[in-house]
Amino acid sequence: MDIQSLSVNMAQEKVQEAAAVQVEKMALDTAEIQGAELAKMMEAAEAITDPNAGNKINLLG
């Protein structure tokens, strides 16, 4: 393999690695945002639930 093709291959690998890192960062950011939104939704659900819900069972027989 000559020096020129080796140089091109190395440059391409660096670009691919940089792109992979950016995609991973985007996925991490998305996961963090989704986690924060889920936490907000869970807090909101806790605030509106009826504390008496599920305390009694109606049996038909």
N, C-alpha and C positions, 0 to 999 in steps of 0.2 A: 504494500500500500504506500502510495507516495504521500509526501508531506501535505500537499494541497488538499487531497481528499480527506486525510486525517483531520486537518484543520476544519474543514467544512463539517465533517461528522461531529466533531467536538462542539462546534458552535450550535449545531442543530440540537444536540443533547442538552446544552445549557438552556436553549430556548424552551425545549420540551419540559425540562425540570422547572423552570420558572413558571410556565403555564400551569403545570400540575400543582405547584405551591399556591398559585393564585386561586385555582379552583377549590383547593382544600380550605383556603381562608374564607372564600365565599360560602362554602358549605357550613363551616363553623359559625360564621356570622348569622346565617339563616337559622341554624339550630339554636343559637342563643336567643334570637328574636322570637322564634316559635316557643321556646321554653318560657320566656318572660310573658308572652301572651297567654300561654296555658296557665301560668301562675295567676295572672290577673283574672282569667275566666273562673278559676277555681275559687278565688277569693270572692268574686261576685256571686257565685253560686252558693257559697256558704252564707252570705249576707241575706239571701232571699229565701232560704229554705225554712220550712215550717219545723220548729223543734218538736212538735207532736206527731209529725208524719212518721209512720212505721211503728208506732208504739202499740197499736192494737191490731188484732187479726179478726176479721169477720169470718165465721165458719157457717156454712149453709149445710143443713143436714136433715 
